[in-house]
Structures are given as C-alpha cells and as structure tokens.
Amino acid sequence: QVQFVESGGGLVQPGGSLRLSCAASGSISSIYRMGWYRRAPGKQRDWVASITIGGSTNYVDSVKGRFTISRDNAKNTVYLQMNSLKPEDTAVYYCNKAPLPSDDYWGQGTQVTVSS
C-alpha cells in the first residue's frame, strides 16, 4: 500500500500563496491519475485537481486560474501551487489517486488557513 504524506500548509492572508507537497512512500508511476482533495470543517472531502502521468490536468471550477497541480514521478511527489488564496480555500488538503481515491491511502493532510 502507498502511504501519502502531505506538507506545506500554513496560515496565509487572502491573496497569498502556498505550495503543497505530497510525498509517497512508494512508486506513483503505476498510478495513472493523482489528485488533490480538501475538506473544510463540517463538510465532506471534495476533489480539487488531478493530473495524469502524462501531465494532463483538471481542476474544480473554483480554483481554475489560481491553482496548478504537477507531479514528479521520479521523486514520487505531487505538488499543488496555490495562488490568490481566498478564505473559502481554508481546509485540510489531501493527496490520493483519482478519480477513485483509496480509503487505505489517505494521509493526515496539511492544514491551509486563509484569513486576515
């Protein structure tokens, strides 16, 4: 089983930027599509962005133009560059395969708080 460790979160002001990392203890080269998900307090975990092995990306409408997902298969790492952050982006962010995440792969997530 692949273990994901998310990092890079923090407290930022609206309009700020963060770069999240998802390091996998195991190869992600066999996972065709990787994704970022987020869960706000009291809400379900929602899909945010995904990327294929070949670099094809998709985003939820609310983050288009602001977030960029990337992956380095050699380093077994997936990234999420977040710019122009808004308070509604506040959530715990997770990495997993997409579009069908595995319950066995969820990590602890990394907290992103956008507040003035």
Biopython code that builds the backbone (N, CA, C, O; Angstrom):
import numpy as np
from Bio.PDB.StructureBuilder import StructureBuilder

atoms = [
    (1, "GLN", "N", (0.831, -1.188, 0.000)),
    (1, "GLN", "CA", (0.000, 0.000, 0.000)),
    (1, "GLN", "C", (0.876, 1.253, 0.000)),
    (1, "GLN", "O", (1.928, 1.289, 0.638)),
    (2, "VAL", "N", (0.429, 2.268, -0.720)),
    (2, "VAL", "CA", (1.136, 3.534, -0.800)),
    (2, "VAL", "C", (0.737, 4.415, 0.379)),
    (2, "VAL", "O", (-0.443, 4.528, 0.712)),
    (3, "GLN", "N", (1.736, 5.039, 1.009)),
    (3, "GLN", "CA", (1.499, 5.983, 2.089)),
    (3, "GLN", "C", (1.782, 7.391, 1.582)),
    (3, "GLN", "O", (2.858, 7.654, 1.044)),
    (4, "PHE", "N", (0.819, 8.302, 1.754)),
    (4, "PHE", "CA", (0.980, 9.681, 1.338)),
    (4, "PHE", "C", (1.209, 10.573, 2.550)),
    (4, "PHE", "O", (0.525, 10.444, 3.565)),
    (5, "VAL", "N", (2.182, 11.485, 2.437)),
    (5, "VAL", "CA", (2.480, 12.447, 3.482)),
    (5, "VAL", "C", (2.392, 13.842, 2.882)),
    (5, "VAL", "O", (3.221, 14.225, 2.056)),
    (6, "GLU", "N", (1.380, 14.600, 3.304)),
    (6, "GLU", "CA", (1.170, 15.948, 2.799)),
    (6, "GLU", "C", (1.905, 16.963, 3.674)),
    (6, "GLU", "O", (2.025, 16.777, 4.885)),
    (7, "SER", "N", (2.392, 18.028, 3.055)),
    (7, "SER", "CA", (3.086, 19.078, 3.782)),
    (7, "SER", "C", (2.972, 20.388, 3.016)),
    (7, "SER", "O", (2.537, 20.411, 1.865)),
    (8, "GLY", "N", (3.367, 21.475, 3.665)),
    (8, "GLY", "CA", (3.403, 22.776, 3.021)),
    (8, "GLY", "C", (2.289, 23.723, 3.398)),
    (8, "GLY", "O", (2.299, 24.881, 2.979)),
    (9, "GLY", "N", (1.332, 23.263, 4.175)),
    (9, "GLY", "CA", (0.236, 24.119, 4.577)),
    (9, "GLY", "C", (0.667, 25.151, 5.594)),
    (9, "GLY", "O", (1.794, 25.126, 6.090)),
    (10, "GLY", "N", (-0.249, 26.066, 5.900)),
    (10, "GLY", "CA", (0.041, 27.102, 6.862)),
    (10, "GLY", "C", (-1.035, 28.156, 6.884)),
    (10, "GLY", "O", (-2.081, 28.013, 6.252)),
    (11, "LEU", "N", (-0.767, 29.225, 7.622)),
    (11, "LEU", "CA", (-1.677, 30.354, 7.735)),
    (11, "LEU", "C", (-1.204, 31.469, 6.811)),
    (11, "LEU", "O", (-0.071, 31.938, 6.922)),
    (12, "VAL", "N", (-2.073, 31.890, 5.904)),
    (12, "VAL", "CA", (-1.741, 32.951, 4.961)),
    (12, "VAL", "C", (-2.891, 33.942, 4.881)),
    (12, "VAL", "O", (-4.034, 33.612, 5.198)),
    (13, "GLN", "N", (-2.576, 35.163, 4.454)),
    (13, "GLN", "CA", (-3.589, 36.178, 4.242)),
    (13, "GLN", "C", (-4.248, 36.006, 2.877)),
    (13, "GLN", "O", (-3.646, 35.428, 1.971)),
    (14, "PRO", "N", (-5.465, 36.496, 2.718)),
    (14, "PRO", "CA", (-6.093, 36.444, 1.392)),
    (14, "PRO", "C", (-5.183, 37.056, 0.333)),
    (14, "PRO", "O", (-4.578, 38.107, 0.547)),
    (15, "GLY", "N", (-5.095, 36.385, -0.810)),
    (15, "GLY", "CA", (-4.214, 36.827, -1.876)),
    (15, "GLY", "C", (-2.833, 36.217, -1.826)),
    (15, "GLY", "O", (-2.049, 36.382, -2.760)),
    (16, "GLY", "N", (-2.522, 35.517, -0.755)),
    (16, "GLY", "CA", (-1.221, 34.897, -0.598)),
    (16, "GLY", "C", (-1.100, 33.596, -1.360)),
    (16, "GLY", "O", (-2.027, 33.173, -2.050)),
    (17, "SER", "N", (0.072, 32.960, -1.225)),
    (17, "SER", "CA", (0.370, 31.733, -1.952)),
    (17, "SER", "C", (0.957, 30.677, -1.035)),
    (17, "SER", "O", (1.596, 30.989, -0.030)),
    (18, "LEU", "N", (0.732, 29.433, -1.394)),
    (18, "LEU", "CA", (1.329, 28.287, -0.730)),
    (18, "LEU", "C", (1.617, 27.221, -1.769)),
    (18, "LEU", "O", (0.932, 27.135, -2.787)),
    (19, "ARG", "N", (2.633, 26.408, -1.510)),
    (19, "ARG", "CA", (2.927, 25.258, -2.348)),
    (19, "ARG", "C", (2.875, 24.004, -1.491)),
    (19, "ARG", "O", (3.682, 23.830, -0.578)),
    (20, "LEU", "N", (1.930, 23.140, -1.789)),
    (20, "LEU", "CA", (1.765, 21.902, -1.061)),
    (20, "LEU", "C", (2.520, 20.770, -1.746)),
    (20, "LEU", "O", (2.645, 20.741, -2.970)),
    (21, "SER", "N", (3.019, 19.844, -0.940)),
    (21, "SER", "CA", (3.699, 18.668, -1.456)),
    (21, "SER", "C", (3.045, 17.412, -0.914)),
    (21, "SER", "O", (2.572, 17.390, 0.222)),
    (22, "CYS", "N", (3.020, 16.384, -1.716)),
    (22, "CYS", "CA", (2.514, 15.076, -1.312)),
    (22, "CYS", "C", (3.572, 14.054, -1.661)),
    (22, "CYS", "O", (3.745, 13.692, -2.825)),
    (23, "ALA", "N", (4.278, 13.592, -0.646)),
    (23, "ALA", "CA", (5.338, 12.616, -0.836)),
    (23, "ALA", "C", (4.789, 11.217, -0.615)),
    (23, "ALA", "O", (4.153, 10.946, 0.403)),
    (24, "ALA", "N", (5.031, 10.345, -1.552)),
    (24, "ALA", "CA", (4.542, 8.976, -1.477)),
    (24, "ALA", "C", (5.655, 8.030, -1.058)),
    (24, "ALA", "O", (6.748, 8.050, -1.625)),
    (25, "SER", "N", (5.371, 7.206, -0.066)),
    (25, "SER", "CA", (6.285, 6.138, 0.319)),
    (25, "SER", "C", (5.972, 4.933, -0.555)),
    (25, "SER", "O", (5.336, 3.972, -0.123)),
    (26, "GLY", "N", (6.428, 5.012, -1.768)),
    (26, "GLY", "CA", (6.133, 4.019, -2.771)),
    (26, "GLY", "C", (6.029, 4.696, -4.121)),
    (26, "GLY", "O", (5.957, 5.922, -4.211)),
    (27, "SER", "N", (6.021, 3.905, -5.148)),
    (27, "SER", "CA", (6.002, 4.444, -6.503)),
    (27, "SER", "C", (4.609, 4.927, -6.880)),
    (27, "SER", "O", (3.614, 4.254, -6.610)),
    (28, "ILE", "N", (4.545, 6.097, -7.507)),
    (28, "ILE", "CA", (3.296, 6.589, -8.071)),
    (28, "ILE", "C", (3.295, 6.434, -9.580)),
    (28, "ILE", "O", (2.354, 6.852, -10.255)),
    (29, "SER", "N", (4.349, 5.834, -10.106)),
    (29, "SER", "CA", (4.448, 5.672, -11.549)),
    (29, "SER", "C", (3.365, 4.755, -12.096)),
    (29, "SER", "O", (3.016, 4.833, -13.274)),
    (30, "SER", "N", (2.835, 3.887, -11.244)),
    (30, "SER", "CA", (1.780, 2.977, -11.665)),
    (30, "SER", "C", (0.386, 3.563, -11.470)),
    (30, "SER", "O", (-0.606, 2.941, -11.849)),
    (31, "ILE", "N", (0.306, 4.758, -10.879)),
    (31, "ILE", "CA", (-0.972, 5.427, -10.669)),
    (31, "ILE", "C", (-1.182, 6.415, -11.803)),
    (31, "ILE", "O", (-0.496, 7.434, -11.886)),
    (32, "TYR", "N", (-2.125, 6.109, -12.669)),
    (32, "TYR", "CA", (-2.313, 6.917, -13.865)),
    (32, "TYR", "C", (-2.709, 8.356, -13.538)),
    (32, "TYR", "O", (-2.174, 9.298, -14.122)),
    (33, "ARG", "N", (-3.650, 8.523, -12.602)),
    (33, "ARG", "CA", (-4.142, 9.852, -12.272)),
    (33, "ARG", "C", (-4.059, 10.084, -10.764)),
    (33, "ARG", "O", (-4.621, 9.323, -9.978)),
    (34, "MET", "N", (-3.351, 11.144, -10.372)),
    (34, "MET", "CA", (-3.249, 11.553, -8.979)),
    (34, "MET", "C", (-4.048, 12.828, -8.768)),
    (34, "MET", "O", (-4.211, 13.631, -9.687)),
    (35, "GLY", "N", (-4.541, 13.006, -7.563)),
    (35, "GLY", "CA", (-5.369, 14.166, -7.295)),
    (35, "GLY", "C", (-5.156, 14.774, -5.925)),
    (35, "GLY", "O", (-4.641, 14.133, -5.009)),
    (36, "TRP", "N", (-5.564, 16.024, -5.806)),
    (36, "TRP", "CA", (-5.635, 16.729, -4.537)),
    (36, "TRP", "C", (-7.098, 16.869, -4.142)),
    (36, "TRP", "O", (-7.960, 17.132, -4.981)),
    (37, "TYR", "N", (-7.359, 16.694, -2.869)),
    (37, "TYR", "CA", (-8.691, 16.816, -2.295)),
    (37, "TYR", "C", (-8.618, 17.733, -1.088)),
    (37, "TYR", "O", (-7.537, 17.947, -0.538)),
    (38, "ARG", "N", (-9.752, 18.278, -0.669)),
    (38, "ARG", "CA", (-9.766, 19.113, 0.521)),
    (38, "ARG", "C", (-11.070, 18.933, 1.284)),
    (38, "ARG", "O", (-12.109, 18.608, 0.709)),
    (39, "ARG", "N", (-10.992, 19.151, 2.593)),
    (39, "ARG", "CA", (-12.155, 19.029, 3.453)),
    (39, "ARG", "C", (-12.193, 20.198, 4.433)),
    (39, "ARG", "O", (-11.301, 20.355, 5.267)),
    (40, "ALA", "N", (-13.226, 21.004, 4.321)),
    (40, "ALA", "CA", (-13.453, 22.097, 5.242)),
    (40, "ALA", "C", (-14.177, 21.557, 6.474)),
    (40, "ALA", "O", (-14.826, 20.515, 6.390)),
    (41, "PRO", "N", (-14.080, 22.241, 7.613)),
    (41, "PRO", "CA", (-14.742, 21.775, 8.832)),
    (41, "PRO", "C", (-16.231, 21.559, 8.626)),
    (41, "PRO", "O", (-16.931, 22.438, 8.124)),
    (42, "GLY", "N", (-16.712, 20.389, 9.015)),
    (42, "GLY", "CA", (-18.120, 20.082, 8.905)),
    (42, "GLY", "C", (-18.595, 19.717, 7.520)),
    (42, "GLY", "O", (-19.795, 19.545, 7.309)),
    (43, "LYS", "N", (-17.685, 19.594, 6.570)),
    (43, "LYS", "CA", (-18.061, 19.277, 5.200)),
    (43, "LYS", "C", (-17.336, 18.022, 4.722)),
    (43, "LYS", "O", (-16.364, 17.574, 5.330)),
    (44, "GLN", "N", (-17.830, 17.471, 3.628)),
    (44, "GLN", "CA", (-17.214, 16.281, 3.074)),
    (44, "GLN", "C", (-15.935, 16.626, 2.329)),
    (44, "GLN", "O", (-15.682, 17.786, 2.003)),
    (45, "ARG", "N", (-15.146, 15.620, 2.069)),
    (45, "ARG", "CA", (-13.911, 15.794, 1.323)),
    (45, "ARG", "C", (-14.233, 15.909, -0.163)),
    (45, "ARG", "O", (-14.896, 15.042, -0.732)),
    (46, "ASP", "N", (-13.758, 16.986, -0.785)),
    (46, "ASP", "CA", (-14.063, 17.268, -2.180)),
    (46, "ASP", "C", (-12.800, 17.230, -3.036)),
    (46, "ASP", "O", (-11.704, 17.544, -2.570)),
    (47, "TRP", "N", (-12.975, 16.843, -4.280)),
    (47, "TRP", "CA", (-11.891, 16.840, -5.246)),
    (47, "TRP", "C", (-11.543, 18.267, -5.663)),
    (47, "TRP", "O", (-12.435, 19.100, -5.828)),
    (48, "VAL", "N", (-10.264, 18.551, -5.835)),
    (48, "VAL", "CA", (-9.795, 19.879, -6.200)),
    (48, "VAL", "C", (-9.112, 19.885, -7.557)),
    (48, "VAL", "O", (-9.427, 20.717, -8.407)),
    (49, "ALA", "N", (-8.174, 18.959, -7.769)),
    (49, "ALA", "CA", (-7.399, 18.937, -9.003)),
    (49, "ALA", "C", (-6.847, 17.542, -9.235)),
    (49, "ALA", "O", (-6.710, 16.762, -8.292)),
    (50, "SER", "N", (-6.532, 17.224, -10.479)),
    (50, "SER", "CA", (-5.940, 15.936, -10.805)),
    (50, "SER", "C", (-4.961, 16.085, -11.950)),
    (50, "SER", "O", (-5.014, 17.049, -12.714)),
    (51, "ILE", "N", (-4.062, 15.112, -12.058)),
    (51, "ILE", "CA", (-3.056, 15.120, -13.107)),
    (51, "ILE", "C", (-2.714, 13.696, -13.491)),
    (51, "ILE", "O", (-2.578, 12.831, -12.625)),
    (52, "THR", "N", (-2.574, 13.446, -14.781)),
    (52, "THR", "CA", (-2.211, 12.132, -15.280)),
    (52, "THR", "C", (-0.705, 11.980, -15.330)),
    (52, "THR", "O", (0.039, 12.939, -15.122)),
    (53, "ILE", "N", (-0.264, 10.764, -15.609)),
    (53, "ILE", "CA", (1.167, 10.515, -15.743)),
    (53, "ILE", "C", (1.769, 11.396, -16.831)),
    (53, "ILE", "O", (2.897, 11.869, -16.700)),
    (54, "GLY", "N", (1.019, 11.614, -17.896)),
    (54, "GLY", "CA", (1.493, 12.427, -18.993)),
    (54, "GLY", "C", (1.373, 13.919, -18.795)),
    (54, "GLY", "O", (1.809, 14.690, -19.649)),
    (55, "GLY", "N", (0.782, 14.350, -17.669)),
    (55, "GLY", "CA", (0.712, 15.766, -17.369)),
    (55, "GLY", "C", (-0.589, 16.454, -17.714)),
    (55, "GLY", "O", (-0.677, 17.678, -17.608)),
    (56, "SER", "N", (-1.600, 15.714, -18.123)),
    (56, "SER", "CA", (-2.902, 16.306, -18.391)),
    (56, "SER", "C", (-3.591, 16.644, -17.073)),
    (56, "SER", "O", (-3.643, 15.807, -16.172)),
    (57, "THR", "N", (-4.120, 17.863, -16.952)),
    (57, "THR", "CA", (-4.668, 18.334, -15.680)),
    (57, "THR", "C", (-6.140, 18.690, -15.778)),
    (57, "THR", "O", (-6.656, 19.004, -16.851)),
    (58, "ASN", "N", (-6.801, 18.633, -14.626)),
    (58, "ASN", "CA", (-8.186, 19.069, -14.484)),
    (58, "ASN", "C", (-8.341, 19.738, -13.129)),
    (58, "ASN", "O", (-7.662, 19.375, -12.168)),
    (59, "TYR", "N", (-9.246, 20.728, -13.054)),
    (59, "TYR", "CA", (-9.455, 21.480, -11.833)),
    (59, "TYR", "C", (-10.941, 21.713, -11.594)),
    (59, "TYR", "O", (-11.732, 21.815, -12.530)),
    (60, "VAL", "N", (-11.296, 21.794, -10.321)),
    (60, "VAL", "CA", (-12.633, 22.240, -9.986)),
    (60, "VAL", "C", (-12.734, 23.717, -10.373)),
    (60, "VAL", "O", (-11.754, 24.456, -10.278)),
    (61, "ASP", "N", (-13.915, 24.141, -10.806)),
    (61, "ASP", "CA", (-14.073, 25.488, -11.338)),
    (61, "ASP", "C", (-13.600, 26.573, -10.372)),
    (61, "ASP", "O", (-13.054, 27.587, -10.808)),
    (62, "SER", "N", (-13.795, 26.381, -9.093)),
    (62, "SER", "CA", (-13.499, 27.414, -8.114)),
    (62, "SER", "C", (-12.007, 27.722, -7.970)),
    (62, "SER", "O", (-11.653, 28.756, -7.404)),
    (63, "VAL", "N", (-11.123, 26.850, -8.469)),
    (63, "VAL", "CA", (-9.687, 27.082, -8.334)),
    (63, "VAL", "C", (-9.001, 27.290, -9.676)),
    (63, "VAL", "O", (-7.794, 27.530, -9.710)),
    (64, "LYS", "N", (-9.726, 27.206, -10.769)),
    (64, "LYS", "CA", (-9.128, 27.383, -12.083)),
    (64, "LYS", "C", (-8.490, 28.761, -12.206)),
    (64, "LYS", "O", (-9.088, 29.772, -11.835)),
    (65, "GLY", "N", (-7.272, 28.787, -12.730)),
    (65, "GLY", "CA", (-6.553, 30.030, -12.882)),
    (65, "GLY", "C", (-5.771, 30.433, -11.659)),
    (65, "GLY", "O", (-4.955, 31.353, -11.726)),
    (66, "ARG", "N", (-5.996, 29.766, -10.537)),
    (66, "ARG", "CA", (-5.306, 30.086, -9.294)),
    (66, "ARG", "C", (-4.398, 28.949, -8.816)),
    (66, "ARG", "O", (-3.320, 29.201, -8.278)),
    (67, "PHE", "N", (-4.829, 27.703, -9.011)),
    (67, "PHE", "CA", (-4.072, 26.540, -8.554)),
    (67, "PHE", "C", (-3.436, 25.828, -9.738)),
    (67, "PHE", "O", (-3.987, 25.825, -10.840)),
    (68, "THR", "N", (-2.273, 25.222, -9.507)),
    (68, "THR", "CA", (-1.591, 24.431, -10.515)),
    (68, "THR", "C", (-1.102, 23.135, -9.888)),
    (68, "THR", "O", (-0.339, 23.156, -8.923)),
    (69, "ILE", "N", (-1.540, 22.009, -10.433)),
    (69, "ILE", "CA", (-1.094, 20.707, -9.956)),
    (69, "ILE", "C", (0.031, 20.211, -10.852)),
    (69, "ILE", "O", (0.006, 20.424, -12.064)),
    (70, "SER", "N", (1.010, 19.556, -10.260)),
    (70, "SER", "CA", (2.111, 18.977, -11.012)),
    (70, "SER", "C", (2.572, 17.714, -10.305)),
    (70, "SER", "O", (2.204, 17.469, -9.156)),
    (71, "ARG", "N", (3.372, 16.921, -10.984)),
    (71, "ARG", "CA", (3.894, 15.697, -10.375)),
    (71, "ARG", "C", (5.286, 15.412, -10.888)),
    (71, "ARG", "O", (5.618, 15.716, -12.034)),
    (72, "ASP", "N", (6.094, 14.825, -10.029)),
    (72, "ASP", "CA", (7.433, 14.380, -10.371)),
    (72, "ASP", "C", (7.462, 12.892, -10.073)),
    (72, "ASP", "O", (7.668, 12.485, -8.930)),
    (73, "ASN", "N", (7.257, 12.089, -11.089)),
    (73, "ASN", "CA", (7.169, 10.645, -10.898)),
    (73, "ASN", "C", (8.473, 10.054, -10.375)),
    (73, "ASN", "O", (8.454, 9.090, -9.610)),
    (74, "ALA", "N", (9.604, 10.625, -10.783)),
    (74, "ALA", "CA", (10.894, 10.135, -10.317)),
    (74, "ALA", "C", (11.068, 10.345, -8.821)),
    (74, "ALA", "O", (11.727, 9.549, -8.151)),
    (75, "LYS", "N", (10.473, 11.429, -8.288)),
    (75, "LYS", "CA", (10.556, 11.725, -6.864)),
    (75, "LYS", "C", (9.340, 11.234, -6.090)),
    (75, "LYS", "O", (9.252, 11.427, -4.878)),
    (76, "ASN", "N", (8.410, 10.604, -6.785)),
    (76, "ASN", "CA", (7.185, 10.106, -6.158)),
    (76, "ASN", "C", (6.483, 11.208, -5.370)),
    (76, "ASN", "O", (6.058, 11.002, -4.233)),
    (77, "THR", "N", (6.368, 12.370, -5.989)),
    (77, "THR", "CA", (5.815, 13.538, -5.315)),
    (77, "THR", "C", (4.837, 14.264, -6.222)),
    (77, "THR", "O", (5.068, 14.405, -7.423)),
    (78, "VAL", "N", (3.740, 14.721, -5.631)),
    (78, "VAL", "CA", (2.744, 15.533, -6.311)),
    (78, "VAL", "C", (2.689, 16.888, -5.626)),
    (78, "VAL", "O", (2.781, 16.970, -4.401)),
    (79, "TYR", "N", (2.541, 17.942, -6.401)),
    (79, "TYR", "CA", (2.551, 19.295, -5.871)),
    (79, "TYR", "C", (1.250, 20.018, -6.200)),
    (79, "TYR", "O", (0.553, 19.678, -7.156)),
    (80, "LEU", "N", (0.942, 21.020, -5.386)),
    (80, "LEU", "CA", (-0.177, 21.907, -5.659)),
    (80, "LEU", "C", (0.259, 23.324, -5.340)),
    (80, "LEU", "O", (0.396, 23.694, -4.174)),
    (81, "GLN", "N", (0.477, 24.113, -6.377)),
    (81, "GLN", "CA", (0.800, 25.524, -6.215)),
    (81, "GLN", "C", (-0.498, 26.303, -6.125)),
    (81, "GLN", "O", (-1.321, 26.253, -7.038)),
    (82, "MET", "N", (-0.683, 27.021, -5.030)),
    (82, "MET", "CA", (-1.917, 27.754, -4.780)),
    (82, "MET", "C", (-1.606, 29.244, -4.708)),
    (82, "MET", "O", (-0.862, 29.689, -3.834)),
    (83, "ASN", "N", (-2.175, 30.004, -5.625)),
    (83, "ASN", "CA", (-2.004, 31.447, -5.664)),
    (83, "ASN", "C", (-3.346, 32.135, -5.459)),
    (83, "ASN", "O", (-4.402, 31.516, -5.588)),
    (84, "SER", "N", (-3.291, 33.415, -5.140)),
    (84, "SER", "CA", (-4.503, 34.216, -4.949)),
    (84, "SER", "C", (-5.488, 33.518, -4.024)),
    (84, "SER", "O", (-6.675, 33.411, -4.332)),
    (85, "LEU", "N", (-4.995, 33.053, -2.905)),
    (85, "LEU", "CA", (-5.815, 32.278, -1.981)),
    (85, "LEU", "C", (-6.951, 33.108, -1.397)),
    (85, "LEU", "O", (-6.808, 34.303, -1.138)),
    (86, "LYS", "N", (-8.078, 32.441, -1.197)),
    (86, "LYS", "CA", (-9.283, 33.050, -0.664)),
    (86, "LYS", "C", (-9.678, 32.357, 0.634)),
    (86, "LYS", "O", (-9.300, 31.207, 0.854)),
    (87, "PRO", "N", (-10.430, 33.036, 1.497)),
    (87, "PRO", "CA", (-10.862, 32.396, 2.746)),
    (87, "PRO", "C", (-11.599, 31.075, 2.517)),
    (87, "PRO", "O", (-11.489, 30.162, 3.334)),
    (88, "GLU", "N", (-12.339, 30.963, 1.432)),
    (88, "GLU", "CA", (-13.063, 29.731, 1.154)),
    (88, "GLU", "C", (-12.158, 28.573, 0.770)),
    (88, "GLU", "O", (-12.628, 27.441, 0.650)),
    (89, "ASP", "N", (-10.859, 28.831, 0.573)),
    (89, "ASP", "CA", (-9.899, 27.764, 0.331)),
    (89, "ASP", "C", (-9.450, 27.100, 1.627)),
    (89, "ASP", "O", (-8.749, 26.089, 1.592)),
    (90, "THR", "N", (-9.842, 27.649, 2.755)),
    (90, "THR", "CA", (-9.454, 27.088, 4.047)),
    (90, "THR", "C", (-9.980, 25.662, 4.187)),
    (90, "THR", "O", (-11.182, 25.418, 4.083)),
    (91, "ALA", "N", (-9.066, 24.729, 4.423)),
    (91, "ALA", "CA", (-9.428, 23.321, 4.515)),
    (91, "ALA", "C", (-8.176, 22.510, 4.825)),
    (91, "ALA", "O", (-7.059, 23.026, 4.800)),
    (92, "VAL", "N", (-8.388, 21.238, 5.117)),
    (92, "VAL", "CA", (-7.290, 20.291, 5.178)),
    (92, "VAL", "C", (-7.153, 19.668, 3.794)),
    (92, "VAL", "O", (-8.130, 19.172, 3.234)),
    (93, "TYR", "N", (-5.958, 19.693, 3.250)),
    (93, "TYR", "CA", (-5.708, 19.219, 1.894)),
    (93, "TYR", "C", (-5.043, 17.850, 1.920)),
    (93, "TYR", "O", (-4.121, 17.604, 2.698)),
    (94, "TYR", "N", (-5.527, 16.966, 1.056)),
    (94, "TYR", "CA", (-5.052, 15.589, 0.981)),
    (94, "TYR", "C", (-4.674, 15.229, -0.452)),
    (94, "TYR", "O", (-5.153, 15.837, -1.409)),
    (95, "CYS", "N", (-3.815, 14.239, -0.577)),
    (95, "CYS", "CA", (-3.428, 13.691, -1.868)),
    (95, "CYS", "C", (-3.863, 12.235, -1.940)),
    (95, "CYS", "O", (-3.786, 11.510, -0.948)),
    (96, "ASN", "N", (-4.317, 11.809, -3.101)),
    (96, "ASN", "CA", (-4.734, 10.431, -3.304)),
    (96, "ASN", "C", (-4.870, 10.201, -4.808)),
    (96, "ASN", "O", (-4.740, 11.133, -5.602)),
    (97, "LYS", "N", (-5.130, 8.964, -5.185)),
    (97, "LYS", "CA", (-5.357, 8.697, -6.590)),
    (97, "LYS", "C", (-6.725, 9.217, -6.995)),
    (97, "LYS", "O", (-7.589, 9.439, -6.148)),
    (98, "ALA", "N", (-6.913, 9.408, -8.272)),
    (98, "ALA", "CA", (-8.146, 9.958, -8.803)),
    (98, "ALA", "C", (-8.548, 9.215, -10.066)),
    (98, "ALA", "O", (-7.689, 8.663, -10.753)),
    (99, "PRO", "N", (-9.813, 9.188, -10.378)),
    (99, "PRO", "CA", (-10.937, 9.824, -9.701)),
    (99, "PRO", "C", (-11.545, 8.999, -8.579)),
    (99, "PRO", "O", (-12.531, 9.416, -7.971)),
    (100, "LEU", "N", (-10.974, 7.836, -8.297)),
    (100, "LEU", "CA", (-11.481, 6.970, -7.245)),
    (100, "LEU", "C", (-10.420, 6.835, -6.157)),
    (100, "LEU", "O", (-9.583, 5.935, -6.232)),
    (101, "PRO", "N", (-10.432, 7.705, -5.146)),
    (101, "PRO", "CA", (-9.431, 7.618, -4.083)),
    (101, "PRO", "C", (-9.591, 6.355, -3.267)),
    (101, "PRO", "O", (-10.694, 5.826, -3.122)),
    (102, "SER", "N", (-8.485, 5.880, -2.740)),
    (102, "SER", "CA", (-8.485, 4.685, -1.912)),
    (102, "SER", "C", (-8.540, 5.061, -0.443)),
    (102, "SER", "O", (-7.771, 5.910, 0.008)),
    (103, "ASP", "N", (-9.441, 4.439, 0.309)),
    (103, "ASP", "CA", (-9.535, 4.699, 1.743)),
    (103, "ASP", "C", (-8.256, 4.319, 2.480)),
    (103, "ASP", "O", (-7.970, 4.861, 3.548)),
    (104, "ASP", "N", (-7.491, 3.394, 1.917)),
    (104, "ASP", "CA", (-6.251, 2.952, 2.548)),
    (104, "ASP", "C", (-5.104, 3.922, 2.330)),
    (104, "ASP", "O", (-4.064, 3.799, 2.977)),
    (105, "TYR", "N", (-5.272, 4.887, 1.429)),
    (105, "TYR", "CA", (-4.178, 5.782, 1.057)),
    (105, "TYR", "C", (-4.240, 7.158, 1.702)),
    (105, "TYR", "O", (-3.269, 7.909, 1.605)),
    (106, "TRP", "N", (-5.341, 7.522, 2.359)),
    (106, "TRP", "CA", (-5.457, 8.855, 2.957)),
    (106, "TRP", "C", (-4.377, 9.091, 3.999)),
    (106, "TRP", "O", (-4.167, 8.264, 4.886)),
    (107, "GLY", "N", (-3.687, 10.234, 3.885)),
    (107, "GLY", "CA", (-2.713, 10.627, 4.884)),
    (107, "GLY", "C", (-3.348, 11.520, 5.928)),
    (107, "GLY", "O", (-4.572, 11.578, 6.044)),
    (108, "GLN", "N", (-2.510, 12.222, 6.693)),
    (108, "GLN", "CA", (-3.008, 13.127, 7.719)),
    (108, "GLN", "C", (-3.486, 14.449, 7.143)),
    (108, "GLN", "O", (-4.239, 15.176, 7.792)),
    (109, "GLY", "N", (-3.056, 14.762, 5.934)),
    (109, "GLY", "CA", (-3.420, 16.021, 5.321)),
    (109, "GLY", "C", (-2.577, 17.162, 5.861)),
    (109, "GLY", "O", (-1.847, 17.006, 6.839)),
    (110, "THR", "N", (-2.690, 18.315, 5.205)),
    (110, "THR", "CA", (-1.997, 19.509, 5.659)),
    (110, "THR", "C", (-2.987, 20.664, 5.712)),
    (110, "THR", "O", (-3.742, 20.888, 4.765)),
    (111, "GLN", "N", (-2.981, 21.389, 6.817)),
    (111, "GLN", "CA", (-3.951, 22.448, 7.055)),
    (111, "GLN", "C", (-3.584, 23.722, 6.311)),
    (111, "GLN", "O", (-2.460, 24.213, 6.413)),
    (112, "VAL", "N", (-4.538, 24.247, 5.568)),
    (112, "VAL", "CA", (-4.400, 25.535, 4.905)),
    (112, "VAL", "C", (-5.451, 26.469, 5.486)),
    (112, "VAL", "O", (-6.647, 26.188, 5.409)),
    (113, "THR", "N", (-5.012, 27.569, 6.060)),
    (113, "THR", "CA", (-5.917, 28.551, 6.636)),
    (113, "THR", "C", (-5.668, 29.896, 5.980)),
    (113, "THR", "O", (-4.556, 30.422, 6.026)),
    (114, "VAL", "N", (-6.702, 30.450, 5.371)),
    (114, "VAL", "CA", (-6.611, 31.740, 4.695)),
    (114, "VAL", "C", (-7.469, 32.720, 5.477)),
    (114, "VAL", "O", (-8.696, 32.615, 5.481)),
    (115, "SER", "N", (-6.827, 33.666, 6.135)),
    (115, "SER", "CA", (-7.541, 34.597, 6.998)),
    (115, "SER", "C", (-6.748, 35.878, 7.150)),
    (115, "SER", "O", (-5.517, 35.872, 7.137)),
    (116, "SER", "N", (-7.472, 36.980, 7.293)),
    (116, "SER", "CA", (-6.858, 38.264, 7.548)),
    (116, "SER", "C", (-6.925, 38.638, 9.022)),
    (116, "SER", "O", (-6.446, 39.704, 9.411)),
]
sb = StructureBuilder()
sb.init_structure("model")
sb.init_model(0)
sb.init_chain("A")
sb.init_seg("    ")
for serial, (resi, resn, name, xyz) in enumerate(atoms, 1):
    if name == "N":
        sb.init_residue(resn, " ", resi, " ")
    sb.init_atom(name, np.array(xyz, "f"), 0.0, 1.0, " ", f" {name:<3s}", serial, name[0])
structure = sb.get_structure()
